[in-house]
Amino acid sequence: MEDVLEVYHRPADPRRPLVCLDEASVQLLNEVRDPLPLRPGAPLCVDSEYKREGVESYFMLMAPLLGWRHVAVTGTRTKADYAHVLKILAEQFPAAEKIVVVQDNLNTHHPASLYEVFAPQEARRLIERFEWHYTPKHGSWLNMAEIELGILKRQCLEDRIGSREILTKKIFAWQAQRNTAARPYDWQFTTDDARVKLKRLYPAI
């Protein structure tokens, strides 16, 4: 926890951009009957019955100090998906000495995943681009990408979405709007705060 908090309070450095990574899934649901036509002053009337169309997964990459994010709709959340998302991230910051990555401790979120997708030389090259930091178990609230996923869900994914194509269009439109605004995050919680407010989590000496 303290490792991640210290990373969040480093000054912005274009040579070492900070990027948070997280992933989520959404259930695709299609309408069985068309909604009733809209009427002035009346809410949209949608039938409670729906048809399941499967599940889609997506990865969130977000640079909190830059106000930038990229959402990759991958369909699954395998080691291969993770490896390809990291390659997208490496290409986004080609001039960076290191890309500082904050992520959770999923078993797929490991440098070894890149060796299962890319040739050893390419896997090693990509691994050397990153500086890795992991949130602790039950500490996913420390990952700012999880906050951004919550915003995405509230602003973009509350309605029924019936296909991957529609999902991708909605996410890309939301992403473009958020990136245009380019509002950086101002993380306030510090290591000193943690030692007071989360004292119960520290070993008793």
C-alpha positions as CSV (number, residue, x, y, z in Angstrom):
1,M,0.0,0.0,0.0
2,E,2.7,2.5,1.0
3,D,4.6,1.7,-2.2
4,V,1.6,2.7,-4.4
5,L,0.9,5.8,-2.3
6,E,4.5,6.9,-2.7
7,V,4.3,6.4,-6.4
8,Y,1.2,8.5,-6.6
9,H,3.0,11.4,-4.9
10,R,6.0,11.5,-7.2
11,P,6.1,14.7,-9.3
12,A,5.0,14.4,-12.9
13,D,7.9,13.3,-15.1
14,P,7.4,12.9,-18.9
15,R,10.3,10.4,-18.9
16,R,8.5,8.2,-16.5
17,P,4.7,8.6,-17.0
18,L,2.4,7.0,-14.4
19,V,-0.3,4.7,-15.9
20,C,-2.9,2.7,-13.9
21,L,-4.3,-0.5,-15.4
22,D,-7.5,-2.4,-14.5
23,E,-10.1,-4.5,-16.3
24,A,-13.8,-5.2,-16.1
25,S,-16.6,-7.0,-17.8
26,V,-20.1,-6.1,-19.0
27,Q,-23.0,-8.4,-19.8
28,L,-24.5,-7.7,-23.3
29,L,-28.3,-7.5,-23.2
30,N,-30.6,-7.1,-26.2
31,E,-34.2,-5.9,-26.1
32,V,-36.8,-8.5,-26.8
33,R,-39.4,-5.8,-27.6
34,D,-38.8,-2.3,-28.9
35,P,-39.2,0.4,-26.3
36,L,-42.4,2.5,-26.5
37,P,-42.0,5.7,-28.5
38,L,-40.9,8.7,-26.4
39,R,-43.5,11.2,-25.3
40,P,-42.9,14.7,-24.0
41,G,-42.5,14.7,-20.3
42,A,-42.6,10.9,-20.0
43,P,-39.6,8.6,-19.3
44,L,-38.5,6.0,-21.8
45,C,-40.6,2.8,-21.3
46,V,-38.5,-0.4,-21.7
47,D,-39.8,-3.9,-21.3
48,S,-38.3,-5.8,-18.3
49,E,-37.6,-8.9,-20.5
50,Y,-34.3,-9.0,-22.3
51,K,-32.1,-11.5,-24.2
52,R,-28.5,-12.3,-23.0
53,E,-25.9,-11.9,-25.7
54,G,-22.8,-13.0,-23.7
55,V,-20.1,-11.1,-21.8
56,E,-17.4,-8.6,-23.1
57,S,-14.3,-7.7,-21.2
58,Y,-12.3,-4.5,-21.5
59,F,-9.1,-3.0,-20.1
60,M,-8.7,0.5,-18.8
61,L,-5.3,2.3,-19.2
62,M,-5.3,5.7,-17.6
63,A,-2.5,8.2,-16.9
64,P,-3.9,10.2,-13.9
65,L,-1.5,13.1,-14.1
66,L,-2.1,13.6,-17.8
67,G,-5.9,13.2,-17.9
68,W,-5.5,10.5,-20.6
69,R,-7.2,7.1,-20.9
70,H,-7.5,4.3,-23.4
71,V,-10.1,1.5,-23.2
72,A,-9.3,-1.7,-25.1
73,V,-12.3,-4.0,-25.7
74,T,-10.8,-7.5,-25.7
75,G,-13.7,-9.9,-25.2
76,T,-11.7,-11.9,-22.7
77,R,-9.2,-11.2,-19.8
78,T,-6.5,-13.8,-20.6
79,K,-2.7,-13.5,-20.3
80,A,-2.7,-12.9,-24.1
81,D,-5.1,-10.0,-23.7
82,Y,-3.0,-8.5,-21.0
83,A,0.2,-8.8,-23.0
84,H,-1.4,-7.1,-26.0
85,V,-2.7,-4.2,-23.9
86,L,0.8,-3.7,-22.5
87,K,2.1,-3.5,-26.0
88,I,-0.5,-0.8,-26.8
89,L,0.7,1.1,-23.7
90,A,4.3,0.9,-24.7
91,E,3.5,2.3,-28.1
92,Q,1.6,5.2,-26.6
93,F,4.7,6.5,-24.8
94,P,7.6,5.6,-27.2
95,A,9.9,8.3,-25.7
96,A,9.5,7.2,-22.1
97,E,12.5,5.8,-20.2
98,K,10.1,3.7,-18.1
99,I,6.4,3.6,-17.9
100,V,5.3,3.3,-14.2
101,V,2.4,0.8,-14.1
102,V,0.1,0.5,-11.1
103,Q,-2.1,-2.6,-11.3
104,D,-3.7,-5.3,-9.1
105,N,-2.3,-8.8,-8.3
106,L,-4.3,-10.9,-10.7
107,N,-2.4,-14.0,-11.8
108,T,-2.5,-12.8,-15.4
109,H,-0.9,-9.4,-14.5
110,H,2.7,-10.7,-14.6
111,P,5.6,-10.0,-16.9
112,A,5.7,-13.8,-17.7
113,S,2.4,-13.3,-19.6
114,L,4.3,-11.5,-22.3
115,Y,6.5,-14.6,-23.0
116,E,3.3,-16.6,-23.8
117,V,2.5,-14.2,-26.6
118,F,5.6,-12.7,-28.0
119,A,9.0,-14.0,-29.0
120,P,11.5,-13.9,-26.1
121,Q,13.4,-10.9,-27.5
122,E,10.2,-8.8,-27.9
123,A,8.8,-9.9,-24.6
124,R,12.0,-8.8,-22.8
125,R,12.1,-5.5,-24.7
126,L,8.5,-4.8,-23.6
127,I,9.2,-5.8,-20.0
128,E,12.1,-3.5,-19.8
129,R,9.8,-0.6,-20.7
130,F,7.9,-0.9,-17.5
131,E,8.3,-0.3,-13.8
132,W,5.8,-2.5,-12.0
133,H,3.8,-1.6,-8.8
134,Y,1.0,-3.8,-7.4
135,T,-1.9,-2.9,-5.1
136,P,-2.2,-5.1,-2.1
137,K,-4.8,-7.8,-1.7
138,H,-8.2,-6.2,-0.9
139,G,-6.6,-2.9,-1.8
140,S,-8.0,-2.4,-5.3
141,W,-9.4,1.0,-4.2
142,L,-5.8,2.2,-4.5
143,N,-5.9,1.7,-8.3
144,M,-7.1,5.0,-9.9
145,A,-8.0,3.0,-13.0
146,E,-10.8,1.4,-10.9
147,I,-12.2,4.8,-10.2
148,E,-12.2,5.5,-13.9
149,L,-13.9,2.2,-14.6
150,G,-16.7,3.3,-12.2
151,I,-17.1,6.6,-14.1
152,L,-17.2,4.7,-17.4
153,K,-19.9,2.4,-16.1
154,R,-22.1,5.2,-14.7
155,Q,-21.7,7.5,-17.7
156,C,-21.7,5.1,-20.6
157,L,-22.8,1.5,-19.7
158,E,-25.9,1.8,-17.6
159,D,-28.3,1.1,-20.6
160,R,-28.7,-2.3,-22.3
161,I,-26.0,-2.9,-24.9
162,G,-26.7,-5.8,-27.3
163,S,-23.4,-6.2,-29.2
164,R,-19.7,-5.8,-29.1
165,E,-19.9,-3.2,-32.0
166,I,-22.3,-1.0,-30.1
167,L,-20.3,-1.4,-26.9
168,T,-17.0,-0.4,-28.7
169,K,-18.7,2.7,-30.3
170,K,-20.1,3.9,-26.9
171,I,-16.8,3.4,-25.1
172,F,-14.8,5.1,-27.8
173,A,-17.1,8.1,-27.8
174,W,-16.9,8.3,-24.0
175,Q,-13.1,8.0,-24.2
176,A,-12.8,10.8,-26.8
177,Q,-14.9,13.1,-24.7
178,R,-12.9,12.3,-21.5
179,N,-9.6,12.8,-23.2
180,T,-10.6,16.1,-24.8
181,A,-11.4,17.4,-21.3
182,A,-8.0,16.0,-20.1
183,R,-8.7,16.6,-16.4
184,P,-5.9,15.2,-14.3
185,Y,-6.5,13.3,-11.0
186,D,-5.4,15.0,-7.7
187,W,-4.8,12.1,-5.4
188,Q,-4.9,13.4,-1.8
189,F,-4.5,10.2,0.4
190,T,-0.9,10.0,1.7
191,T,1.3,7.5,3.5
192,D,0.9,9.5,6.7
193,D,-2.8,9.4,6.3
194,A,-2.7,5.6,5.9
195,R,-0.6,5.2,9.1
196,V,-3.3,7.0,11.0
197,K,-6.6,6.0,9.3
198,L,-5.6,2.4,8.5
199,K,-3.6,1.8,11.7
200,R,-5.5,-1.5,12.2
201,L,-3.9,-2.9,9.1
202,Y,-0.4,-2.5,10.4
203,P,1.3,-5.2,12.5
204,A,1.3,-4.5,16.2
205,I,4.9,-4.1,17.5
